[in-house]
Amino acid sequence: MLRRGPYKDRLQRLWQAAIEPHPELIDPERRHRVRLLNGVLVIFVPLAVVIVLVQLLVSSDPNQSRTINAIIMGIGVALLIYLFNHSRHYRLARFFTVFIGFIAVIVNAISSSAPHIEIAYLILLPLLGSLLLTLIETIVVSLLTLVGLVAFALMMGDIPVDIFKDLITFMAFVEVFIVFLSQQRNRLEADRQKLAVEQGRNALLEQLITNLSHDFRTPLTVIITNVYLLSRVKDITHHQEKLDEIQRQAMRINRLIDDILTMSSVDQRFDKSLSPMKPDDLLQTLYRQFRKQAEQTGIQLNMDIEENLEPLLTNFNNLRLILTNVVENALSYTRQGGKVTIRAFKQSNQLIIEITDSGIGISPQDLPSIFMPFFRADTARPTHLGGMGLGLAIAKRVVELQGGTISADSVLGQGSTFRVSLSYNPV
């Protein structure tokens, strides 16, 4: 009994690997549809193989070979559909899947003897379409299926009239029912996605409240304590120290509020205007902005800019916002005596800006999550530092709106490197 757990987990992993669509298929609804179809195919193929073996061993029907050939054709079609269903070109693959099914049914029906009842397998096409296609596309496939049935009957000419009428009536009712199920399934899928979005929003709201309570309570506690001590401190020097501390904590709260407002409206506030900008001008501005802060905290701030970098068509303020958040983050998590380096160079057709620090680093399990809103690793949550884990999330969103990318490499305890890449279009 104790050994069944690992085998069950292994089988579950194999099942998930078998039904998962191509990783570049991002749309959740389409991924869900592909998983359903892959699940059907994964079950059908071994089941059909078992049926073939049973036919070979047990059946003495003279038409056995024709039946086996039909099943083998079905297995081949299923495998072909499965192969195309893992394609990154989902839109092409889903129509090609229906086309393969149509050809397979026609070939099977033509090769059979009268009254060619195998043509009824056309019913499977709208059913397949309900998994892969939209509602309108499923309706179109259903109508084409009925047209195909009529065309096949006229072409063959040996299907009895009464069988043909029953077949048309049967397929029409079934396909109407399939279209109805497809419509209901689409509604359920839309409701499921709305529910998932709402659950995500609720989780984000809970996380926001938790972070707000933590990040605002700490500076407010410091302010309240220092206000209380001001009335009891007689020494002017200590008096000024308390006032300075109150000012620092008030500025920290102000920065928290700015981060929240920026993150909540970054898409609306994004300035799309572009103008020529010399990368070294921006980086020199950035250096002057943080030089004093670095000196006060005992951190060495270095610049390493490739010579003769050509102007870049971009937005100065947006790029400055991105780099400000990254450099501020690097300085915040670098200890006294550490080093932060800002590098810029051209690579292929990309302007690469790297901010490297010798700080506390990021653990491998936390690294994939650092650009998520409100995320901060426990090791990176000292109470004397501001921020709510929004700086890198803001930087990522703005750099994406700029058409660029941002990534990070880090070794825990040794430091991190953040890399901003922008398409280099010299002006």
MARVO-643805 format. One record per residue (C-alpha): x, y, z; residue number from 1. Coordinates in Angstrom, 3 decimals, always signed. Layout:
// MARVO-643805
        x        y        z seq
        X        Y        Z NUM
...
This chain:
// MARVO-643805
        x        y        z seq
   +0.000   +0.000   +0.000   1
   +2.836   +2.375   +0.814   2
   +4.403   +1.946   -2.620   3
   +1.318   +2.926   -4.613   4
   +1.708   +6.650   -3.986   5
   +4.805   +7.217   -6.178   6
   +3.342   +5.138   -9.038   7
   +0.101   +7.103   -8.875   8
   +2.038  +10.390   -8.958   9
   +4.128   +9.115  -11.865  10
   +1.042   +8.114  -13.850  11
   -0.539  +11.498  -13.129  12
   +2.577  +13.290  -14.388  13
   +2.587  +11.144  -17.553  14
   -1.101  +11.937  -18.128  15
   -0.494  +15.665  -17.719  16
   +2.512  +15.520  -20.063  17
   +0.417  +13.654  -22.673  18
   -2.531  +16.053  -22.736  19
   -0.665  +19.361  -22.355  20
   -0.713  +21.535  -25.511  21
   +2.255  +23.384  -26.972  22
   +3.763  +25.765  -24.352  23
   +3.451  +28.748  -26.722  24
   -0.338  +28.345  -26.690  25
   -1.081  +30.834  -23.902  26
   -4.821  +31.507  -24.203  27
   -6.434  +29.625  -21.249  28
   -9.666  +28.743  -23.097  29
   -7.802  +27.277  -26.069  30
   -5.438  +25.370  -23.771  31
   -8.482  +23.912  -22.027  32
  -10.014  +22.827  -25.334  33
   -6.766  +21.196  -26.486  34
   -6.413  +19.344  -23.171  35
   -9.940  +17.919  -23.576  36
   -9.284  +16.695  -27.114  37
   -5.871  +15.267  -26.211  38
   -7.463  +13.423  -23.303  39
  -10.006  +11.840  -25.669  40
   -7.267  +10.832  -28.119  41
   -4.985   +9.425  -25.423  42
   -7.850   +7.192  -24.242  43
   -9.033   +6.240  -27.751  44
   -5.741   +4.945  -29.182  45
   -5.018   +2.156  -26.631  46
   -8.714   +1.257  -26.496  47
   -8.814   +0.894  -30.297  48
   -5.657   -1.249  -30.244  49
   -7.314   -3.590  -27.717  50
  -10.398   -3.840  -29.962  51
   -8.221   -4.785  -32.945  52
   -6.550   -7.533  -30.907  53
   -9.933   -8.861  -29.766  54
  -11.173   -8.864  -33.386  55
   -8.124  -10.863  -34.492  56
   -8.399  -13.422  -31.691  57
  -12.131  -13.902  -31.298  58
  -14.143  -12.819  -34.320  59
  -14.786  -15.135  -37.278  60
  -16.788  -12.569  -39.243  61
  -15.844  -12.607  -42.967  62
  -15.932   -8.790  -42.911  63
  -13.445   -8.780  -40.041  64
  -10.552   -7.446  -42.152  65
  -12.644   -4.462  -43.279  66
  -13.546   -3.668  -39.671  67
   -9.939   -3.975  -38.565  68
   -8.809   -1.736  -41.420  69
  -11.377   +0.887  -40.351  70
  -10.158   +0.758  -36.741  71
   -6.518   +0.986  -37.824  72
   -7.416   +3.989  -39.979  73
   -9.093   +5.525  -36.911  74
   -5.953   +4.966  -34.850  75
   -3.833   +6.574  -37.549  76
   -6.148   +9.585  -37.788  77
   -6.193   +9.945  -33.991  78
   -2.383   +9.909  -33.855  79
   -2.195  +12.421  -36.706  80
   -4.692  +14.720  -34.966  81
   -2.727  +14.334  -31.721  82
   +0.454  +15.349  -33.538  83
   -1.112  +18.439  -35.089  84
   -2.808  +19.299  -31.815  85
   +0.650  +19.840  -30.282  86
   +1.560  +22.347  -32.958  87
   +2.307  +25.937  -31.990  88
   +0.075  +27.062  -34.902  89
   -3.191  +26.352  -33.108  90
   -5.501  +28.176  -35.521  91
   -4.231  +26.176  -38.503  92
   -4.036  +22.916  -36.531  93
   -7.666  +22.929  -35.376  94
   -9.084  +23.366  -38.909  95
   -6.660  +20.794  -40.268  96
   -7.818  +18.402  -37.541  97
  -11.439  +18.673  -38.701  98
  -10.330  +18.310  -42.339  99
   -8.399  +15.100  -41.546 100
  -11.455  +13.695  -39.781 101
  -13.699  +14.521  -42.762 102
  -11.357  +12.828  -45.264 103
  -11.022   +9.741  -43.024 104
  -14.813   +9.318  -42.748 105
  -15.352   +9.756  -46.506 106
  -12.617   +7.235  -47.377 107
  -14.005   +4.741  -44.871 108
  -17.573   +5.171  -46.157 109
  -16.597   +4.864  -49.848 110
  -14.606   +1.690  -49.191 111
  -17.562   +0.058  -47.392 112
  -20.418   -1.790  -49.017 113
  -23.947   -0.376  -49.424 114
  -25.757   +1.245  -47.680 115
  -22.475   +2.921  -46.500 116
  -23.736   +3.591  -42.974 117
  -20.152   +4.512  -42.016 118
  -20.900   +7.987  -43.385 119
  -22.762   +8.558  -40.103 120
  -19.365   +9.030  -38.476 121
  -19.579  +12.577  -39.863 122
  -21.485  +13.256  -36.636 123
  -18.100  +13.193  -34.897 124
  -16.887  +16.294  -36.758 125
  -19.221  +18.801  -35.018 126
  -18.493  +16.967  -31.765 127
  -14.780  +17.419  -32.424 128
  -15.470  +21.015  -33.430 129
  -17.204  +21.707  -30.110 130
  -13.873  +20.966  -28.405 131
  -11.649  +22.900  -30.814 132
  -13.792  +25.565  -32.482 133
  -15.893  +28.540  -31.513 134
  -19.691  +28.349  -31.530 135
  -20.007  +29.972  -34.983 136
  -17.343  +27.665  -36.409 137
  -19.123  +24.629  -34.906 138
  -22.394  +25.697  -36.578 139
  -20.585  +26.043  -39.922 140
  -19.041  +22.566  -39.551 141
  -22.470  +21.113  -38.690 142
  -24.016  +22.606  -41.840 143
  -21.089  +21.440  -43.976 144
  -21.495  +17.949  -42.501 145
  -25.133  +17.779  -43.619 146
  -24.161  +19.092  -47.064 147
  -21.392  +16.483  -47.209 148
  -23.858  +13.720  -46.356 149
  -26.242  +14.776  -49.153 150
  -23.367  +15.090  -51.636 151
  -22.049  +11.643  -50.661 152
  -25.498  +10.032  -51.100 153
  -25.881  +11.583  -54.556 154
  -22.366  +10.512  -55.541 155
  -22.755   +6.890  -54.404 156
  -26.319   +6.481  -55.687 157
  -26.887   +3.174  -53.895 158
  -28.137   +4.319  -50.479 159
  -31.814   +3.348  -50.014 160
  -34.142   +6.348  -49.748 161
  -35.683   +5.315  -46.419 162
  -32.216   +4.802  -44.841 163
  -31.062   +8.138  -46.253 164
  -34.090   +9.976  -44.787 165
  -33.594   +8.373  -41.387 166
  -29.890   +9.189  -41.518 167
  -30.511  +12.844  -42.400 168
  -33.129  +13.199  -39.638 169
  -30.899  +11.494  -37.087 170
  -27.815  +13.579  -37.953 171
  -29.784  +16.836  -38.013 172
  -31.163  +16.256  -34.503 173
  -27.788  +15.152  -33.151 174
  -25.963  +18.122  -34.646 175
  -28.523  +20.602  -33.295 176
  -27.966  +19.022  -29.902 177
  -24.167  +19.279  -30.356 178
  -24.468  +22.965  -31.253 179
  -26.612  +23.524  -28.161 180
  -24.026  +21.748  -25.990 181
  -21.253  +23.816  -27.584 182
  -23.124  +27.030  -26.781 183
  -23.712  +25.954  -23.188 184
  -20.105  +24.847  -22.851 185
  -18.878  +28.232  -24.097 186
  -21.063  +29.963  -21.520 187
  -19.757  +27.711  -18.748 188
  -16.182  +28.336  -19.896 189
  -16.755  +32.103  -19.902 190
  -18.260  +31.914  -16.402 191
  -15.325  +29.788  -15.236 192
  -12.828  +32.327  -16.563 193
  -14.711  +35.188  -14.907 194
  -14.664  +33.257  -11.640 195
  -10.925  +32.626  -11.999 196
  -10.339  +36.345  -12.621 197
  -12.403  +37.270   -9.576 198
  -10.543  +34.749   -7.437 199
   -7.265  +36.215   -8.681 200
   -8.447  +39.719   -7.810 201
   -9.539  +38.602   -4.356 202
   -6.174  +36.950   -3.748 203
   -4.411  +40.112   -4.942 204
   -6.615  +42.249   -2.699 205
   -5.845  +40.061   +0.322 206
   -2.145  +40.309   -0.483 207
   -2.446  +44.078   -0.872 208
   -4.185  +44.433   +2.505 209
   -1.548  +42.254   +4.179 210
   +1.293  +44.272   +2.663 211
   -0.409  +47.581   +3.415 212
   -0.905  +46.653   +7.065 213
   +2.743  +45.638   +7.382 214
   +4.362  +48.397   +5.345 215
   +2.310  +51.285   +6.726 216
   +2.265  +50.123  +10.325 217
   +6.074  +50.121  +10.609 218
   +6.724  +53.769   +9.613 219
   +3.596  +54.954  +11.439 220
   +4.833  +53.252  +14.612 221
   +8.200  +54.996  +14.229 222
   +6.482  +58.371  +13.663 223
   +4.176  +57.940  +16.685 224
   +7.110  +56.894  +18.879 225
   +9.245  +59.854  +17.831 226
   +6.384  +62.329  +18.253 227
   +5.929  +60.994  +21.783 228
   +9.669  +61.314  +22.499 229
   +9.831  +64.864  +21.097 230
   +7.850  +66.173  +24.043 231
  +10.326  +64.587  +26.457 232
  +13.650  +65.275  +24.726 233
  +15.343  +68.484  +25.919 234
  +18.560  +68.151  +23.924 235
  +18.326  +70.120  +20.646 236
  +20.515  +67.578  +18.826 237
  +18.286  +64.664  +19.792 238
  +15.266  +66.840  +19.012 239
  +16.525  +67.306  +15.430 240
  +17.285  +63.588  +15.103 241
  +13.683  +62.753  +15.968 242
  +12.398  +65.306  +13.456 243
  +14.688  +63.851  +10.753 244
  +13.441  +60.354  +11.503 245
   +9.821  +61.495  +11.298 246
  +10.555  +63.135   +7.945 247
  +12.220  +59.946   +6.620 248
   +9.282  +57.795   +7.626 249
   +6.776  +60.288   +6.179 250
   +8.716  +60.223   +2.887 251
   +8.650  +56.436   +3.022 252
   +4.841  +56.434   +3.346 253
   +4.634  +58.926   +0.493 254
   +6.793  +56.625   -1.661 255
   +4.558  +53.654   -0.836 256
   +1.488  +55.597   -1.937 257
   +3.241  +56.705   -5.144 258
   +4.125  +53.088   -5.943 259
   +0.535  +51.937   -5.429 260
   -0.859  +54.726   -7.627 261
   +1.751  +54.092  -10.323 262
   +1.087  +50.352  -10.413 263
   -2.690  +50.771  -10.509 264
   -2.637  +53.183  -13.458 265
   +0.612  +52.426  -15.285 266
   -1.209  +51.532  -18.544 267
   -3.302  +54.725  -18.505 268
   -0.378  +56.967  -17.492 269
   +2.045  +55.426  -19.975 270
   +3.469  +58.105  -22.271 271
   +3.728  +56.708  -25.801 272
   +5.587  +59.684  -27.270 273
   +9.079  +58.880  -28.551 274
  +12.084  +61.082  -29.074 275
  +15.812  +60.598  -29.727 276
  +17.761  +59.952  -26.534 277
  +21.444  +59.399  -25.904 278
  +21.752  +56.444  -23.504 279
  +24.762  +57.970  -21.724 280
  +22.766  +61.143  -20.952 281
  +20.094  +59.123  -19.147 282
  +22.626  +56.980  -17.294 283
  +24.628  +60.026  -16.180 284
  +21.384  +61.532  -14.866 285
  +20.692  +58.275  -13.050 286
  +24.209  +58.263  -11.593 287
  +23.859  +61.812  -10.244 288
  +20.437  +60.902   -8.798 289
  +21.775  +57.998   -6.704 290
  +25.409  +58.999   -6.062 291
  +24.680  +60.777   -2.775 292
  +22.469  +57.948   -1.503 293
  +25.207  +55.435   -2.332 294
  +27.860  +57.497   -0.533 295
  +25.684  +57.882   +2.557 296
  +25.168  +54.114   +2.793 297
  +28.804  +53.259   +2.066 298
  +28.096  +51.642   -1.305 299
  +30.348  +52.095   -4.331 300
  +28.307  +53.188   -7.373 301
  +30.105  +52.612  -10.707 302
  +29.337  +53.408  -14.344 303
  +30.498  +51.386  -17.347 304
  +29.072  +52.809  -20.577 305
  +30.211  +51.696  -24.007 306
  +31.645  +54.587  -25.978 307
  +29.800  +56.175  -28.881 308
  +26.414  +54.602  -28.208 309
  +24.059  +55.913  -30.876 310
  +20.836  +57.727  -29.933 311
  +17.812  +55.558  -29.295 312
  +14.228  +56.403  -30.229 313
  +12.462  +55.960  -26.898 314
  +10.748  +57.803  -24.051 315
  +13.197  +59.350  -21.586 316
  +10.828  +59.481  -18.599 317
   +9.583  +55.913  -19.043 318
  +13.092  +54.507  -19.314 319
  +14.207  +56.574  -16.341 320
  +11.297  +55.186  -14.283 321
  +12.332  +51.613  -15.176 322
  +15.984  +52.109  -14.276 323
  +15.208  +54.166  -11.161 324
  +13.204  +51.300   -9.705 325
  +15.910  +48.763  -10.530 326
  +18.828  +50.855   -9.200 327
  +16.869  +51.786   -6.068 328
  +16.172  +48.107   -5.499 329
  +19.864  +47.230   -5.973 330
  +21.013  +49.898   -3.486 331
  +18.382  +48.884   -0.944 332
  +19.565  +45.278   -0.775 333
  +23.316  +45.877   -0.952 334
  +25.147  +46.035   +2.363 335
  +27.594  +48.726   +3.390 336
  +30.915  +48.286   +1.580 337
  +29.176  +46.636   -1.384 338
  +29.133  +47.719   -5.002 339
  +26.477  +48.568   -7.610 340
  +27.480  +48.880  -11.275 341
  +25.450  +50.349  -14.132 342
  +26.527  +49.044  -17.539 343
  +25.281  +49.906  -21.033 344
  +26.322  +48.393  -24.334 345
  +24.983  +47.488  -27.755 346
  +24.424  +43.820  -28.585 347
  +23.174  +42.912  -32.068 348
  +20.224  +45.268  -32.514 349
  +19.564  +45.666  -28.793 350
  +20.553  +48.279  -26.241 351
  +21.421  +46.343  -23.081 352
  +21.454  +48.094  -19.713 353
  +22.638  +45.990  -16.772 354
  +22.466  +46.863  -13.086 355
  +24.702  +44.547  -11.080 356
  +24.967  +44.545   -7.293 357
  +26.920  +42.616   -4.671 358
  +23.891  +42.434   -2.372 359
  +22.085  +39.674   -0.548 360
  +20.974  +37.936   -3.758 361
  +17.781  +36.059   -4.536 362
  +17.133  +32.368   -3.963 363
  +16.407  +30.168   -7.036 364
  +12.841  +29.455   -5.862 365
  +12.078  +33.182   -5.469 366
  +13.741  +34.362   -8.703 367
  +10.799  +33.521  -11.053 368
   +8.414  +35.563   -8.846 369
  +10.363  +38.780   -8.287 370
   +8.500  +40.720  -11.008 371
   +5.089  +39.852   -9.557 372
   +3.268  +42.700   -7.748 373
   +3.768  +42.760   -3.953 374
   +6.259  +39.885   -4.031 375
   +9.213  +40.059   -1.654 376
  +11.261  +37.173   -0.397 377
  +11.461  +36.825   +3.385 378
  +15.211  +37.475   +3.293 379
  +14.538  +40.737   +1.473 380
  +12.027  +42.145   +3.957 381
  +14.005  +44.185   +6.498 382
  +11.708  +46.626   +8.248 383
  +14.011  +49.595   +7.693 384
  +13.552  +49.355   +3.906 385
  +10.579  +50.906   +2.162 386
   +8.710  +49.538   -0.788 387
   +5.914  +47.032   -1.104 388
   +7.450  +44.795   -3.739 389
   +6.020  +47.004   -6.495 390
   +9.201  +48.551   -7.890 391
  +10.216  +45.607  -10.075 392
   +6.592  +44.930  -11.090 393
   +6.289  +48.551  -12.274 394
   +9.623  +48.298  -14.096 395
   +8.541  +45.113  -15.883 396
   +5.194  +46.539  -16.970 397
   +6.696  +49.790  -18.263 398
   +9.546  +48.067  -20.117 399
   +7.005  +45.767  -21.799 400
   +4.966  +48.806  -22.856 401
   +8.227  +50.154  -24.302 402
   +8.508  +46.977  -26.366 403
  +11.485  +45.659  -24.378 404
  +12.235  +42.955  -21.852 405
  +13.668  +42.768  -18.353 406
  +15.277  +39.728  -16.751 407
  +17.362  +38.869  -13.704 408
  +20.149  +36.505  -12.686 409
  +21.121  +36.078   -9.066 410
  +23.173  +33.990   -6.658 411
  +22.008  +33.969   -3.057 412
  +24.511  +35.772   -0.864 413
  +26.580  +37.053   -3.823 414
  +24.404  +39.536   -5.657 415
  +22.098  +40.045   -8.636 416
  +22.162  +41.346  -12.201 417
  +19.077  +42.938  -13.764 418
  +19.117  +43.273  -17.531 419
  +16.931  +45.664  -19.546 420
  +16.854  +45.061  -23.322 421
  +15.369  +47.522  -25.797 422
  +15.185  +47.303  -29.581 423
  +17.941  +49.542  -30.886 424
  +16.620  +51.729  -33.667 425
  +19.254  +54.433  -34.236 426
  +17.973  +57.843  -35.278 427
